[in-house]
Structure formats: C-alpha cells, structure tokens
Amino acid sequence: MANVLMYVVCAGTQTEAREWARHHKVPTRQVLYASSTRAIEGLRDFAVVRLQGFFGREDADDIEAVLRRNEMKYRIHHAGCANGCGG
C-alpha cells in the first residue's frame, strides 16, 4: 500500500485549517493541524501549508524549527537508500 501524503497545516486556528482542507477537497484524515510542536514531532512524508493566521502565533518559530528538523531527519534517513526503502 502506498503512503498517503499528509498535509501539515500551519494555521492560526484549527477552524482555519479545516476550512483550508474543505476548500481544497483534502480528506480530513490527510490533514494535521500544527497545534503544537508535540503534534508534529517526528513526522515523515508531509507537505506543509502555511496560512496567514499562522504567522501571528507565538509558537510559529518553534513549529518551523520542528518541521525543518523532521525534514532533515527524513533526508538523512533516505540518503543511504538505493531505491527507496518505503520508510
């Protein structure tokens, strides 16, 4: 079974994130609202959506740092995979 792409939605509120998903017809099972750093820690294979309300959040810089760290771990993990490892 193929991995399902998750969308990490960085928004000011969960309502804003849900509205984005509904507008773009993205199933809710594929949407993760970045409510905190803990909610997104360790994610792999994800796309990030940044909505206007996110930039006013006090924890925006912390969330950005976790997203970068997750991406870096994913890249390092796959650097040694010859034909992709599926994980």
NUVEXBA-402720 format. One line per field, with one value per residue: residue number from 1; residue in one letter; z, x negated, y of N, C-alpha, C, O in turn. Coordinates in steps of 0.001 Angstrom, whole numbers, always signed. Layout:
# residues N
k = NUM/...;
r = A/...;
n.c3 = Z/...;
n.c1 = X/...;
n.c2 = Y/...;
ca.c3 = Z/...;
ca.c1 = X/...;
ca.c2 = Y/...;
c.c3 = Z/...;
c.c1 = X/...;
c.c2 = Y/...;
o.c3 = Z/...;
o.c1 = X/...;
o.c2 = Y/...;
***
This chain:
# residues 87
k = 1/2/3/4/5/6/7/8/9/10/11/12/13/14/15/16/17/18/19/20/21/22/23/24/25/26/27/28/29/30/31/32/33/34/35/36/37/38/39/40/41/42/43/44/45/46/47/48/49/50/51/52/53/54/55/56/57/58/59/60/61/62/63/64/65/66/67/68/69/70/71/72/73/74/75/76/77/78/79/80/81/82/83/84/85/86/87;
r = M/A/N/V/L/M/Y/V/V/C/A/G/T/Q/T/E/A/R/E/W/A/R/H/H/K/V/P/T/R/Q/V/L/Y/A/S/S/T/R/A/I/E/G/L/R/D/F/A/V/V/R/L/Q/G/F/F/G/R/E/D/A/D/D/I/E/A/V/L/R/R/N/E/M/K/Y/R/I/H/H/A/G/C/A/N/G/C/G/G;
n.c3 = +0/-814/+645/+2222/+1507/+3921/+5020/+6718/+8330/+8952/+10779/+12132/+13713/+14486/+13146/+10927/+9610/+9012/+7283/+5136/+4271/+3535/+1471/-418/-892/+506/+2162/+5598/+7044/+6016/+6906/+9201/+11780/+12848/+15843/+17954/+18845/+19693/+18431/+15841/+15871/+14665/+12281/+8985/+5413/+4424/+3485/+3752/+4652/+4910/+6448/+6575/+9248/+10823/+11039/+13005/+15374/+18578/+18832/+16309/+15257/+16677/+15760/+13045/+13308/+14218/+12011/+10082/+11264/+11216/+8437/+7787/+9157/+7717/+5165/+5699/+6540/+4132/+2471/+2287/+1070/-1614/-3684/-2574/+431/+1370/+3794;
n.c1 = -843/-571/-2139/-235/+3/-490/+825/-520/+933/+294/+1724/+3698/+5778/+7577/+9963/+9469/+7622/+9241/+11086/+9407/+8768/+11316/+11965/+10019/+10621/+9390/+9131/+10050/+8587/+6083/+5077/+3265/+3448/+1168/+993/-705/-4196/-4614/-2581/-3470/-5982/-8474/-7241/-7053/-7308/-5529/-3590/-3768/-1528/-1123/+821/+2219/+2966/+1199/-1263/-1032/-1119/-2464/-4112/-5086/-7749/-8932/-7458/-8146/-10869/-10730/-9506/-11532/-13549/-12342/-12205/-14921/-15827/-14419/-15548/-18242/-17862/-16993/-19138/-20921/-19489/-19150/-17168/-14993/-13310/-10827/-10219;
n.c2 = -1182/+2200/+5077/+7611/+10967/+13389/+16465/+19048/+21524/+24729/+27004/+29718/+28870/+25831/+25750/+27403/+25773/+23546/+24750/+25361/+22760/+21794/+23607/+22940/+20356/+18249/+15239/+14860/+12986/+13214/+15555/+17424/+19548/+21895/+22155/+22273/+21914/+19345/+17925/+17621/+16555/+14393/+13601/+12182/+12289/+14537/+17417/+20909/+23433/+26795/+29090/+32404/+33145/+31711/+33017/+34920/+33588/+32828/+30622/+30090/+30184/+28078/+25888/+25960/+25298/+22633/+21427/+21776/+20221/+17675/+17315/+17284/+14988/+13068/+13364/+12658/+10029/+8845/+9244/+7131/+5141/+3022/+2428/+3610/+3049/+2823/+3878;
ca.c3 = +0/-913/+1729/+1956/+1813/+4985/+4946/+8000/+8090/+9937/+10725/+13391/+14491/+13862/+12219/+9700/+8954/+8467/+6137/+4030/+3784/+2868/+234/-1355/-1004/+1080/+3221/+6941/+7516/+5478/+7404/+10597/+12210/+13673/+17061/+18864/+18358/+20020/+17453/+14551/+16096/+14105/+11060/+7750/+4218/+4629/+2795/+4701/+4183/+5881/+6235/+7114/+10703/+11474/+11258/+14220/+16558/+19387/+18662/+14882/+15042/+17225/+14836/+11858/+13651/+14262/+10629/+9438/+11861/+10660/+7046/+7765/+9553/+6600/+4098/+6147/+6523/+2760/+1731/+2077/+435/-3032/-4497/-1669/+1378/+1768/+5153;
ca.c1 = +0/-1358/-1987/+688/-609/+138/+672/-642/+1490/-114/+2792/+3933/+6731/+7966/+11046/+8829/+7044/+10360/+11634/+8473/+8946/+12614/+11871/+9147/+11126/+8424/+9790/+9594/+7599/+4783/+4756/+2862/+3295/-37/+1483/-1844/-5377/-4422/-1665/-4129/-7320/-8764/-6509/-7804/-6458/-4457/-3640/-3418/-694/-1178/+1896/+1925/+3112/+71/-2396/-803/-1185/-3684/-4951/-5353/-9164/-9185/-6861/-9010/-12094/-10415/-9295/-12851/-14238/-11707/-12624/-16336/-15913/-13904/-16564/-19401/-17434/-16890/-20384/-21570/-18576/-19458/-15962/-13893/-13090/-9432/-10027;
ca.c2 = +0/+3427/+6041/+8705/+12244/+14173/+17906/+19733/+22844/+25729/+27995/+30401/+28071/+24571/+26082/+27890/+24594/+22761/+25477/+25158/+21388/+21705/+24387/+22235/+18984/+17316/+14465/+15216/+12008/+13599/+16894/+17538/+20931/+22060/+22805/+22414/+21203/+17927/+17328/+17393/+15984/+13083/+13281/+11952/+12338/+15502/+18703/+21965/+24532/+27897/+30045/+33726/+33201/+31050/+33911/+35696/+32729/+32949/+29432/+29870/+29867/+26743/+24921/+25945/+24572/+21200/+20996/+21674/+19069/+16477/+17179/+16927/+13575/+12287/+13398/+11870/+8634/+8364/+9448/+5837/+4187/+2926/+2563/+3951/+1967/+2807/+4364;
c.c3 = +0/+303/+1291/+2389/+2884/+4746/+6369/+7742/+9256/+9803/+12096/+14310/+13755/+12859/+10883/+8907/+8313/+7237/+4916/+3420/+3013/+1504/-834/-1511/-570/+2203/+4601/+7472/+7022/+6004/+8877/+10899/+13135/+14927/+18062/+18249/+18599/+18970/+16152/+14675/+15466/+12837/+9895/+6596/+4408/+3761/+3798/+3994/+5273/+5530/+6993/+8645/+11470/+11881/+12477/+15503/+17273/+19166/+17203/+14627/+15552/+16296/+13568/+12126/+13678/+12849/+9895/+9956/+11310/+9226/+6947/+8146/+8411/+5479/+4465/+6090/+5096/+1948/+1420/+1404/-1072/-3899/-3639/-783/+1846/+3156/+5377;
c.c1 = -889/-1105/-1040/+15/+201/-150/+603/-191/+1129/+865/+2934/+4840/+7023/+9094/+10487/+8242/+8147/+10961/+10729/+8690/+10254/+12557/+11062/+9507/+10088/+9131/+9202/+8558/+6188/+4315/+4397/+2642/+2089/+337/+370/-3041/-5225/-3562/-2363/-5508/-7421/-8023/-7465/-6819/-5266/-4679/-3164/-2602/-729/-106/+1597/+1973/+1949/-1017/-2240/-894/-2515/-4643/-5314/-6811/-9517/-8640/-7699/-10284/-11852/-10199/-10621/-13614/-13660/-12170/-14081/-16528/-15467/-14938/-17772/-19075/-17472/-18166/-21069/-20709/-18801/-18215/-14758/-13592/-11642/-9211/-10815;
c.c2 = +1247/+4318/+7149/+9992/+12961/+15646/+18444/+21162/+23754/+26885/+28655/+29610/+26772/+24808/+26561/+26711/+23736/+23428/+25321/+23778/+21246/+22419/+23643/+20758/+17937/+16557/+14784/+14232/+12337/+14961/+16828/+19010/+21002/+22839/+23067/+21698/+19700/+17218/+16956/+16755/+14601/+12709/+13065/+11998/+13268/+16727/+19748/+23035/+25589/+28913/+31337/+33778/+32593/+32033/+34804/+34874/+32886/+31786/+29144/+29492/+28472/+25659/+24822/+25142/+23065/+20669/+20835/+20455/+17761/+16238/+16735/+15450/+12671/+12222/+12554/+10382/+8078/+8558/+8115/+4801/+4169/+3183/+2935/+2778/+1893/+3346/+5563;
o.c3 = +753/+897/+134/+3509/+2765/+4321/+7136/+7024/+10382/+8832/+13085/+15532/+12562/+11832/+9826/+7682/+7190/+6264/+3795/+2201/+1944/+505/-2019/-2173/-1198/+3111/+4740/+8286/+7543/+5589/+9689/+10335/+14103/+15052/+18906/+17263/+17786/+18660/+15434/+13661/+15695/+12360/+9822/+6786/+4537/+3358/+4596/+2895/+6427/+4456/+7941/+9268/+12637/+12946/+12939/+16599/+16644/+19298/+16897/+13857/+14931/+16077/+13068/+11263/+13204/+12524/+9165/+9182/+10976/+8843/+6110/+7512/+8168/+4909/+3627/+5652/+4882/+824/+389/+1184/-1732/-4753/-3974/-1226/+2623/+3660/+6471;
o.c1 = -1861/-27/-1046/-484/+1416/-1244/+1557/-851/+1593/+830/+2361/+4701/+6751/+9163/+10979/+8355/+7986/+11304/+11215/+8785/+10280/+13046/+11387/+8795/+9937/+9679/+7990/+7720/+5208/+3269/+5124/+1748/+2003/+36/+473/-2912/-5666/-3791/-1900/-6133/-6572/-8169/-8533/-5624/-4128/-5801/-2262/-2937/-403/-125/+812/+1108/+1734/-1620/-3220/-758/-3560/-5856/-5802/-7080/-10309/-9289/-7940/-10730/-12692/-10660/-10812/-14250/-14410/-12485/-14424/-17315/-16072/-15177/-18278/-19892/-17935/-18249/-21729/-21162/-18657/-18228/-13625/-13622/-11276/-8090/-10786;
o.c2 = +1315/+4314/+7569/+10095/+13118/+16016/+18311/+21914/+23574/+27641/+28198/+29662/+26637/+24132/+26167/+26664/+23259/+22757/+25168/+23640/+20635/+21891/+23712/+20002/+16889/+17183/+14955/+14620/+11806/+15459/+16256/+19641/+20246/+24026/+23957/+20973/+18887/+16049/+16071/+16446/+13740/+11584/+13672/+11770/+12816/+17032/+19490/+23479/+25311/+29516/+31344/+34393/+32920/+31896/+35389/+35418/+33055/+31949/+28056/+28569/+27765/+24637/+23723/+24386/+22300/+19575/+19863/+19741/+16844/+15112/+15900/+14747/+11627/+11157/+11807/+9572/+6958/+8065/+7990/+3677/+5197/+4069/+2591/+1630/+1010/+3274/+6126;
***
